[in-house]
Amino acid sequence: MPADSAATLPPSVLLHGRSRAHIGDHPVYSALPPDAQRRLIAEGTEVDLPGDARQPLDRDHLWFVISGVLGAFPPDSEVCVAPVVSGAVYGWDHALGFSGSGAQVRPLLDVRLFQVPAAAAREALGYDWLARFVALQAVRRLTFLEQEAACNASHRVSERLAKWLLRLHHGGNGAPLRLNQTRLAAMLGVQRSSINVAARSLQATGGVRFSRGKASILDVARLTAGSCRCGATD
């Protein structure tokens, strides 16, 4: 369902030669009934967070990821167990009044978010609709975690690194990947020396270049060829 024209949205502005996305561009928001859209716009706020922000998102809001990528981390761990990419929404459990999984969610890349108080989202969307949606998401989340566990046990670090670089590249709509090797090692739960070897291997294929805390994707097809492709949809 297209976004309702009666909803008041801030105009897009050009940022580095491209249109800056707003909540009206978000696919989940755009699919909601017009009445729900109007309520969310009235109650919500757009916020920008840098990729190195350490404070996790609070559990009092529903978060629409407009651009960039978030990561979910177990408490007291730097291993990233799941990405939350642009076009996704974090906090459905909170909107139902539940505490959720306990994972801490914070930016992996610079993110633009639309935050709505959880109570307002529950009133706008309805408890029954949210309950059905959260049940569906729980099944998908479990399947994803099972796939990740199997991947970590069976694939080389270079294949897993390529997979994560592609996830971040696509999930962030091609935004620069400002992630040094220490942070990548923590995310994948491996030693930095293993990431160094994997990075040199992937760089040799011409698919990616690592320099000064940044990974530049040069050839998606070559990087894909070096990936384990776990969770790929194409």
C-alpha atoms as a printed R data frame, in Angstrom:
    type eleno elety resid chain resno      x       y      z
1   ATOM     1    CA   MET     A     1  0.000   0.000  0.000
2   ATOM     2    CA   PRO     A     2  1.520   3.378 -0.956
3   ATOM     3    CA   ALA     A     3  2.273   5.985  1.676
4   ATOM     4    CA   ASP     A     4 -0.733   8.180  2.396
5   ATOM     5    CA   SER     A     5 -0.347  11.645  0.952
6   ATOM     6    CA   ALA     A     6 -1.978  13.190  4.021
7   ATOM     7    CA   ALA     A     7  0.933  12.166  6.243
8   ATOM     8    CA   THR     A     8  3.283  15.086  6.824
9   ATOM     9    CA   LEU     A     9  6.838  14.100  5.937
10  ATOM    10    CA   PRO     A    10 10.016  16.187  5.851
11  ATOM    11    CA   PRO     A    11 11.304  16.729  2.298
12  ATOM    12    CA   SER     A    12 14.314  14.754  1.138
13  ATOM    13    CA   VAL     A    13 17.548  16.692  0.730
14  ATOM    14    CA   LEU     A    14 20.592  15.894 -1.330
15  ATOM    15    CA   LEU     A    15 23.430  14.331  0.644
16  ATOM    16    CA   HIS     A    16 26.733  13.601 -1.130
17  ATOM    17    CA   GLY     A    17 24.962  13.628 -4.507
18  ATOM    18    CA   ARG     A    18 22.128  11.290 -3.523
19  ATOM    19    CA   SER     A    19 18.692  11.832 -2.066
20  ATOM    20    CA   ARG     A    20 18.638  11.467  1.714
21  ATOM    21    CA   ALA     A    21 16.104   8.850  2.765
22  ATOM    22    CA   HIS     A    22 13.292   9.544  5.208
23  ATOM    23    CA   ILE     A    23 10.616   7.453  6.896
24  ATOM    24    CA   GLY     A    24  8.338   7.798  3.869
25  ATOM    25    CA   ASP     A    25 10.883   5.699  1.927
26  ATOM    26    CA   HIS     A    26 10.760   2.831  4.438
27  ATOM    27    CA   PRO     A    27  9.043  -0.269  2.936
28  ATOM    28    CA   VAL     A    28  7.377  -1.387  6.172
29  ATOM    29    CA   TYR     A    29  6.017   2.070  6.938
30  ATOM    30    CA   SER     A    30  4.795   2.412  3.337
31  ATOM    31    CA   ALA     A    31  2.831  -0.848  3.652
32  ATOM    32    CA   LEU     A    32  0.949   0.242  6.788
33  ATOM    33    CA   PRO     A    33 -2.649   1.559  6.709
34  ATOM    34    CA   PRO     A    34 -2.881   5.372  6.317
35  ATOM    35    CA   ASP     A    35 -4.322   5.831  9.810
36  ATOM    36    CA   ALA     A    36 -1.355   3.991 11.319
37  ATOM    37    CA   GLN     A    37  1.076   6.025  9.223
38  ATOM    38    CA   ARG     A    38 -0.412   9.289 10.453
39  ATOM    39    CA   ARG     A    39 -0.204   8.166 14.081
40  ATOM    40    CA   LEU     A    40  3.417   7.052 13.749
41  ATOM    41    CA   ILE     A    41  4.425  10.317 12.055
42  ATOM    42    CA   ALA     A    42  2.733  12.320 14.806
43  ATOM    43    CA   GLU     A    43  4.485  10.382 17.574
44  ATOM    44    CA   GLY     A    44  7.873   9.585 16.020
45  ATOM    45    CA   THR     A    45 11.205  11.310 15.441
46  ATOM    46    CA   GLU     A    46 14.024  10.749 12.934
47  ATOM    47    CA   VAL     A    47 17.494  10.399 14.459
48  ATOM    48    CA   ASP     A    48 21.019   9.875 13.111
49  ATOM    49    CA   LEU     A    49 23.628   7.778 14.933
50  ATOM    50    CA   PRO     A    50 27.299   7.296 13.989
51  ATOM    51    CA   GLY     A    51 28.641   3.825 13.239
52  ATOM    52    CA   ASP     A    52 30.875   3.899 16.319
53  ATOM    53    CA   ALA     A    53 28.053   4.668 18.770
54  ATOM    54    CA   ARG     A    54 28.354   2.343 21.761
55  ATOM    55    CA   GLN     A    55 25.059   3.016 23.509
56  ATOM    56    CA   PRO     A    56 22.517   0.319 22.553
57  ATOM    57    CA   LEU     A    57 19.060   1.305 21.364
58  ATOM    58    CA   ASP     A    58 16.564   1.556 24.195
59  ATOM    59    CA   ARG     A    59 13.615  -0.789 24.644
60  ATOM    60    CA   ASP     A    60 11.042   1.962 24.933
61  ATOM    61    CA   HIS     A    61 10.752   2.509 21.190
62  ATOM    62    CA   LEU     A    62 10.080   0.818 17.875
63  ATOM    63    CA   TRP     A    63 12.975   1.589 15.508
64  ATOM    64    CA   PHE     A    64 12.597   1.805 11.704
65  ATOM    65    CA   VAL     A    65 16.017   1.535 10.007
66  ATOM    66    CA   ILE     A    66 15.887   4.073  7.166
67  ATOM    67    CA   SER     A    67 19.540   3.720  6.141
68  ATOM    68    CA   GLY     A    68 22.657   2.029  7.471
69  ATOM    69    CA   VAL     A    69 23.005  -1.202  9.451
70  ATOM    70    CA   LEU     A    70 22.506  -2.126 13.108
71  ATOM    71    CA   GLY     A    71 24.018  -5.176 14.789
72  ATOM    72    CA   ALA     A    72 22.633  -7.373 17.561
73  ATOM    73    CA   PHE     A    73 25.130  -8.372 20.252
74  ATOM    74    CA   PRO     A    74 24.636 -10.694 23.243
75  ATOM    75    CA   PRO     A    75 25.141  -8.942 26.610
76  ATOM    76    CA   ASP     A    76 28.840  -8.322 27.373
77  ATOM    77    CA   SER     A    77 29.921  -9.642 23.962
78  ATOM    78    CA   GLU     A    78 31.332  -8.068 20.807
79  ATOM    79    CA   VAL     A    79 30.261 -10.995 18.592
80  ATOM    80    CA   CYS     A    80 27.567  -9.783 16.213
81  ATOM    81    CA   VAL     A    81 24.845 -12.438 16.024
82  ATOM    82    CA   ALA     A    82 22.570 -10.701 13.505
83  ATOM    83    CA   PRO     A    83 22.392  -7.613 11.273
84  ATOM    84    CA   VAL     A    84 19.383  -5.294 11.236
85  ATOM    85    CA   VAL     A    85 19.585  -3.673  7.808
86  ATOM    86    CA   SER     A    86 17.929  -0.691  6.148
87  ATOM    87    CA   GLY     A    87 14.285  -1.425  5.480
88  ATOM    88    CA   ALA     A    88 13.982  -3.521  8.656
89  ATOM    89    CA   VAL     A    89 12.387  -2.636 12.005
90  ATOM    90    CA   TYR     A    90 13.795  -3.386 15.449
91  ATOM    91    CA   GLY     A    91 11.720  -3.581 18.626
92  ATOM    92    CA   TRP     A    92  8.496  -5.372 17.679
93  ATOM    93    CA   ASP     A    93  8.718  -7.302 20.965
94  ATOM    94    CA   HIS     A    94  8.977  -4.045 22.885
95  ATOM    95    CA   ALA     A    95  5.867  -2.686 21.176
96  ATOM    96    CA   LEU     A    96  3.994  -5.683 22.594
97  ATOM    97    CA   GLY     A    97  5.274  -4.926 26.065
98  ATOM    98    CA   PHE     A    98  7.844  -7.761 26.175
99  ATOM    99    CA   SER     A    99 11.521  -7.300 27.012
100 ATOM   100    CA   GLY     A   100 12.712  -9.266 23.972
101 ATOM   101    CA   SER     A   101 15.804 -11.434 23.605
102 ATOM   102    CA   GLY     A   102 18.160  -9.392 25.772
103 ATOM   103    CA   ALA     A   103 20.516  -8.684 22.877
104 ATOM   104    CA   GLN     A   104 22.004  -5.203 22.664
105 ATOM   105    CA   VAL     A   105 21.408  -3.520 19.317
106 ATOM   106    CA   ARG     A   106 23.706  -0.696 18.175
107 ATOM   107    CA   PRO     A   107 25.049   0.712 14.890
108 ATOM   108    CA   LEU     A   108 27.533  -1.130 12.706
109 ATOM   109    CA   LEU     A   109 27.468   1.666 10.122
110 ATOM   110    CA   ASP     A   110 26.143   5.219 10.293
111 ATOM   111    CA   VAL     A   111 22.381   4.858 10.617
112 ATOM   112    CA   ARG     A   112 19.312   6.990 10.123
113 ATOM   113    CA   LEU     A   113 16.411   5.772 12.258
114 ATOM   114    CA   PHE     A   114 12.789   6.640 12.899
115 ATOM   115    CA   GLN     A   115 11.875   6.042 16.540
116 ATOM   116    CA   VAL     A   116  8.304   5.691 17.785
117 ATOM   117    CA   PRO     A   117  7.351   5.170 21.454
118 ATOM   118    CA   ALA     A   118  6.477   1.495 21.857
119 ATOM   119    CA   ALA     A   119  3.119   2.269 23.453
120 ATOM   120    CA   ALA     A   120  2.157   4.580 20.575
121 ATOM   121    CA   ALA     A   121  3.118   1.920 18.026
122 ATOM   122    CA   ARG     A   122  1.001  -0.652 19.857
123 ATOM   123    CA   GLU     A   123 -2.012   1.665 19.810
124 ATOM   124    CA   ALA     A   124 -1.507   2.612 16.149
125 ATOM   125    CA   LEU     A   125 -1.039  -0.931 14.826
126 ATOM   126    CA   GLY     A   126 -3.192  -2.919 17.227
127 ATOM   127    CA   TYR     A   127 -2.158  -5.668 19.636
128 ATOM   128    CA   ASP     A   128 -3.541  -8.547 17.516
129 ATOM   129    CA   TRP     A   129 -1.686  -7.436 14.366
130 ATOM   130    CA   LEU     A   130  1.547  -7.021 16.322
131 ATOM   131    CA   ALA     A   131  1.188 -10.419 18.020
132 ATOM   132    CA   ARG     A   132  0.807 -12.228 14.687
133 ATOM   133    CA   PHE     A   133  3.726 -10.324 13.195
134 ATOM   134    CA   VAL     A   134  6.038 -10.999 16.149
135 ATOM   135    CA   ALA     A   135  5.181 -14.717 16.043
136 ATOM   136    CA   LEU     A   136  6.181 -14.834 12.385
137 ATOM   137    CA   GLN     A   137  9.393 -12.928 13.074
138 ATOM   138    CA   ALA     A   138 10.298 -15.327 15.906
139 ATOM   139    CA   VAL     A   139 10.297 -18.279 13.493
140 ATOM   140    CA   ARG     A   140 12.467 -16.393 11.012
141 ATOM   141    CA   ARG     A   141 14.860 -15.312 13.761
142 ATOM   142    CA   LEU     A   142 15.310 -18.883 14.985
143 ATOM   143    CA   THR     A   143 15.973 -20.118 11.453
144 ATOM   144    CA   PHE     A   144 18.576 -17.381 10.952
145 ATOM   145    CA   LEU     A   145 20.395 -18.253 14.184
146 ATOM   146    CA   GLU     A   146 20.447 -21.945 13.252
147 ATOM   147    CA   GLN     A   147 21.980 -21.055  9.873
148 ATOM   148    CA   GLU     A   148 24.584 -18.819 11.521
149 ATOM   149    CA   ALA     A   149 25.613 -21.545 13.981
150 ATOM   150    CA   ALA     A   150 26.054 -24.033 11.140
151 ATOM   151    CA   CYS     A   151 28.005 -21.461  9.113
152 ATOM   152    CA   ASN     A   152 30.381 -20.642 11.981
153 ATOM   153    CA   ALA     A   153 31.109 -24.333 12.484
154 ATOM   154    CA   SER     A   154 31.727 -25.269  8.862
155 ATOM   155    CA   HIS     A   155 33.090 -22.338  6.851
156 ATOM   156    CA   ARG     A   156 36.469 -20.636  6.667
157 ATOM   157    CA   VAL     A   157 36.992 -17.186  8.182
158 ATOM   158    CA   SER     A   158 37.527 -15.684  4.718
159 ATOM   159    CA   GLU     A   159 34.146 -17.018  3.543
160 ATOM   160    CA   ARG     A   160 32.377 -15.691  6.629
161 ATOM   161    CA   LEU     A   161 34.140 -12.328  6.350
162 ATOM   162    CA   ALA     A   162 33.063 -12.005  2.711
163 ATOM   163    CA   LYS     A   163 29.487 -12.854  3.717
164 ATOM   164    CA   TRP     A   164 29.432 -10.136  6.362
165 ATOM   165    CA   LEU     A   165 31.003  -7.540  4.087
166 ATOM   166    CA   LEU     A   166 28.301  -8.238  1.502
167 ATOM   167    CA   ARG     A   167 25.576  -8.023  4.158
168 ATOM   168    CA   LEU     A   168 26.850  -4.654  5.298
169 ATOM   169    CA   HIS     A   169 27.337  -3.406  1.734
170 ATOM   170    CA   HIS     A   170 23.815  -4.329  0.639
171 ATOM   171    CA   GLY     A   171 22.165  -3.562  3.968
172 ATOM   172    CA   GLY     A   172 23.748  -0.123  4.052
173 ATOM   173    CA   ASN     A   173 22.883   0.605  0.410
174 ATOM   174    CA   GLY     A   174 26.551   0.847 -0.523
175 ATOM   175    CA   ALA     A   175 27.534   3.200  2.314
176 ATOM   176    CA   PRO     A   176 31.262   3.244  3.215
177 ATOM   177    CA   LEU     A   177 32.234   0.370  5.514
178 ATOM   178    CA   ARG     A   178 34.269   2.056  8.240
179 ATOM   179    CA   LEU     A   179 35.237  -1.070 10.157
180 ATOM   180    CA   ASN     A   180 38.801  -1.853 11.177
181 ATOM   181    CA   GLN     A   181 40.103  -5.403 11.443
182 ATOM   182    CA   THR     A   182 39.926  -5.407 15.243
183 ATOM   183    CA   ARG     A   183 36.213  -4.665 15.114
184 ATOM   184    CA   LEU     A   184 35.611  -7.205 12.337
185 ATOM   185    CA   ALA     A   185 37.427  -9.854 14.381
186 ATOM   186    CA   ALA     A   186 35.231  -9.109 17.399
187 ATOM   187    CA   MET     A   187 32.086  -9.231 15.278
188 ATOM   188    CA   LEU     A   188 32.955 -12.649 13.862
189 ATOM   189    CA   GLY     A   189 34.298 -13.991 17.155
190 ATOM   190    CA   VAL     A   190 37.794 -14.795 15.821
191 ATOM   191    CA   GLN     A   191 41.359 -13.612 16.406
192 ATOM   192    CA   ARG     A   192 42.529 -10.437 14.666
193 ATOM   193    CA   SER     A   193 45.315 -12.436 13.030
194 ATOM   194    CA   SER     A   194 42.683 -14.655 11.394
195 ATOM   195    CA   ILE     A   195 40.884 -11.584 10.025
196 ATOM   196    CA   ASN     A   196 44.196 -10.243  8.716
197 ATOM   197    CA   VAL     A   197 44.849 -13.433  6.760
198 ATOM   198    CA   ALA     A   198 41.248 -13.556  5.492
199 ATOM   199    CA   ALA     A   199 41.326  -9.894  4.466
200 ATOM   200    CA   ARG     A   200 44.534 -10.359  2.461
201 ATOM   201    CA   SER     A   201 43.012 -13.392  0.747
202 ATOM   202    CA   LEU     A   202 39.849 -11.521 -0.236
203 ATOM   203    CA   GLN     A   203 41.796  -8.440 -1.296
204 ATOM   204    CA   ALA     A   204 43.906 -10.572 -3.620
205 ATOM   205    CA   THR     A   205 40.758 -11.521 -5.572
206 ATOM   206    CA   GLY     A   206 40.070  -7.867 -6.392
207 ATOM   207    CA   GLY     A   207 36.690  -7.903 -4.707
208 ATOM   208    CA   VAL     A   208 37.536  -5.623 -1.789
209 ATOM   209    CA   ARG     A   209 40.245  -3.250 -0.606
210 ATOM   210    CA   PHE     A   210 41.107  -2.664  3.052
211 ATOM   211    CA   SER     A   211 42.809   0.574  4.073
212 ATOM   212    CA   ARG     A   212 42.905   2.766  7.178
213 ATOM   213    CA   GLY     A   213 39.951   1.251  8.957
214 ATOM   214    CA   LYS     A   214 37.751   1.100  5.871
215 ATOM   215    CA   ALA     A   215 36.642  -1.711  3.572
216 ATOM   216    CA   SER     A   216 35.852  -0.631 -0.001
217 ATOM   217    CA   ILE     A   217 33.800  -3.073 -2.067
218 ATOM   218    CA   LEU     A   218 35.308  -3.071 -5.573
219 ATOM   219    CA   ASP     A   219 33.559  -6.011 -7.235
220 ATOM   220    CA   VAL     A   220 30.450  -7.549 -5.694
221 ATOM   221    CA   ALA     A   221 30.566 -10.596 -7.964
222 ATOM   222    CA   ARG     A   222 34.152 -11.461 -6.978
223 ATOM   223    CA   LEU     A   223 33.418 -10.945 -3.302
224 ATOM   224    CA   THR     A   224 30.312 -13.119 -3.623
225 ATOM   225    CA   ALA     A   225 32.402 -15.857 -5.213
226 ATOM   226    CA   GLY     A   226 34.595 -15.898 -2.091
227 ATOM   227    CA   SER     A   227 31.633 -15.933  0.276
228 ATOM   228    CA   CYS     A   228 29.970 -18.946  1.869
229 ATOM   229    CA   ARG     A   229 26.659 -17.369  0.725
230 ATOM   230    CA   CYS     A   230 24.838 -18.524  3.867
231 ATOM   231    CA   GLY     A   231 21.564 -16.660  4.051
232 ATOM   232    CA   ALA     A   232 21.856 -15.316  0.490
233 ATOM   233    CA   THR     A   233 18.526 -14.754 -1.206
234 ATOM   234    CA   ASP     A   234 19.647 -14.622 -4.845
